Amino acid sequence: MGRLIKDTITQPMDNLKIIAVHIKLKGLLAVGGKHAAMGLLFFLVIAVSCSGGYVPKPRAYYRIPLPDKEYQALASDCPYGFEYPSYATTRPDMEGDEQYCWMNLDFADLNATLHLSYKPIMEEGDFQHLVNDAYTFVEKHNIKAERIEEQRIANGDGTAGGLIFRIGGNTASNLQFFLTDSSRHFLRGSLYFNCQPNKDSLSPVVSFLAQDIDHLVSSLKWNDNILTEYR
């Protein structure tokens, strides 16, 4: 018995468990019989198999198929125009009070909508008020946002400039922007998904649609003739 104890000191833990089971089984066979030994063996096998470390599988998400990039010109009677993806559809924004040249770009296959709101700059002070409103809409996401990055943007011909806000985290909107010439036109956009926010599963789609927003920005043009008629 002394040699058995000495030998087991140098054995790995798994071997010690096996030796301990062997010793107990021999004792039970001598005292309680075959049924008691088999019961202990079953219990110990379960205990040993459950004592190993559990390694959870990493969480996975379904791969969302993304369409090929292709753009088309917006056909509208609004004081602005741009190019938008062929896999998006446009419709007037009829939610709440209908506003002049407010519209939505629906990405049905990606379950997302880009809301566009346009405001003409009519009076002194309108420009600063609209910029403040744009910041206010972004700040509404501060509670769940992990970070908010802002970057200067401009259209291709230099007639419009503004900011784009990239909002990280499980927020209702991950991208917002505004473009303006600071004297006549102001256009604001915000991207929303029609589902529960999940930054991990939606990240590829957000990156994909960010490219479309970049294209919209660079292709934007003002139509001052239409605005003159509106005034």
C-alpha positions, 0 to 999 in steps of 0.5 A: 500500500505504501508503494502504491501511495508513493507511485501515485504522487508522481502520476498525472491527475487523470491517472490518480483518478483512475487509481482511486477508482480501482482501489474503491472498486476492489473494496466494494467488491469485497464488502458490497458486492458487484451491484454497489461497485457498478453503481460507483463506477457509473457515478465516477465516469460521469464525474470524470467526464464532466470535470474537463474544461468546457470550451464554448463555440464562438457565436456565428451569424448568417452571412448576408448576401450583398448585391453588386454595386451599380448606381443610377441618377435620381429623377425628382423635382427637388432642389437636389440630385444625386446617384443612388444604388440600383438595389434601392428604391425611393419614396416620399417620406410620409411619416408625421408632417409631410415636408418639402422634398423629404424622401426615403431610400429603402434597401429592402433586401438589407432591411435598411432605410436612408432617411433624407430631409431637406430644408431650404435656408430662407432666413438669417440664422437658419443655417446655424439652427439646422447645424445644431439640429443635426448635432442634436439628432446624433447626440440622441444616440449617446446612451448606447453609442460606444463612440461617435466619429465625425469626418468632413465631407464634400461633393465632387464639384465643391458646392456642398460640404458638411459632416458625416457621423459614424456611430459605433455600438448597438445604436438605432442609427450607425451613420448620419450626415449633412450637406449644405452650401450654407446659404440656400440648401441643407440636406440631412441623412440618417441610416436606420435598420428595421430590426433590433440593433446588433453591431456584430451581425450588422457591421458588414452591411453598415460598411457596405451601405457606407460606400453608397452614402459616400457615392451619394455625397460625391455625386450630389448637385443642387438645383437652384432653379427649382429652389427659386420656384419654391421660394 
